[in-house]
């Protein structure tokens, strides 16, 4: 896959180097799991912390489906 470039907000979580989208997604989920951001009751909801908030538009919580769309907005074209 063609590497994508994360912007500054996303780079805080996944690093600043261009990487394939599959690897970017893996790093994002590693971060979510490591920091316990997946909601305990509603597993499809992701709760934001201070690093993730700028990526999800300042929202406290987003669905994992919405997360994909929001992350796409943080890729440098």
C-alpha positions as CSV (number, residue, x, y, z in Angstrom):
1,X,0.0,0.0,0.0
2,X,1.0,3.6,-0.7
3,X,2.3,5.3,2.5
4,X,0.2,8.2,3.9
5,X,1.5,11.1,5.8
6,X,-0.1,11.9,9.2
7,X,-0.5,15.5,10.2
8,X,0.8,17.0,13.5
9,X,-2.2,16.0,15.6
10,X,-2.2,12.4,14.4
11,X,1.6,12.2,14.5
12,X,1.5,12.5,18.3
13,X,-0.1,9.1,18.3
14,X,1.3,7.2,15.3
15,X,4.6,9.0,14.6
16,X,5.5,11.5,12.0
17,X,6.9,9.2,9.3
18,X,4.8,8.2,6.3
19,X,3.4,4.7,6.7
20,X,0.9,2.4,4.9
21,X,-2.7,3.0,6.0
22,X,-2.9,-0.5,7.5
23,X,0.1,0.2,9.7
24,X,-1.4,3.5,10.7
25,X,-4.6,1.8,11.7
26,X,-2.7,-0.8,13.7
27,X,-0.7,1.8,15.6
28,X,-3.9,3.8,16.4
29,X,-5.6,0.7,17.8
30,X,-2.5,-0.2,19.8
31,X,-2.6,3.2,21.3
32,X,-6.4,2.9,22.1
33,X,-5.9,-0.5,23.7
34,X,-2.8,0.5,25.6
35,X,-4.5,3.5,27.1
36,X,-7.9,1.7,27.8
37,X,-9.9,4.1,25.5
38,X,-12.3,1.5,24.3
39,X,-15.6,2.0,26.2
40,X,-16.1,-0.9,28.7
41,X,-19.8,-1.2,28.1
42,X,-20.3,-0.2,24.5
43,X,-17.3,-1.7,22.7
44,X,-17.9,0.2,19.5
45,X,-17.3,3.5,21.3
46,X,-13.8,5.1,21.7
47,X,-13.3,7.6,24.5
48,X,-10.9,10.4,23.9
49,X,-7.9,11.3,26.0
50,X,-5.9,14.5,25.6
51,X,-3.8,13.2,22.6
52,X,-6.8,11.7,20.8
53,X,-9.1,14.6,21.2
54,X,-7.5,16.8,18.5
55,X,-7.8,13.9,16.0
56,X,-11.6,13.4,16.7
57,X,-12.5,17.0,16.6
58,X,-12.6,17.6,20.3
59,X,-15.3,15.0,21.0
60,X,-15.3,13.1,24.2
61,X,-16.4,9.9,22.5
62,X,-16.8,8.6,18.9
63,X,-17.8,5.3,17.4
64,X,-15.1,3.2,15.8
65,X,-16.8,3.8,12.4
66,X,-16.7,7.5,12.9
67,X,-13.1,7.3,14.0
68,X,-12.0,6.0,10.6
69,X,-13.6,9.0,8.8
70,X,-12.1,11.5,11.3
71,X,-8.6,9.9,11.0
72,X,-8.8,10.3,7.2
73,X,-9.1,14.1,7.7
74,X,-5.7,14.1,9.4
75,X,-3.7,12.6,6.4
76,X,-1.7,15.1,4.5
77,X,-2.7,15.0,0.8
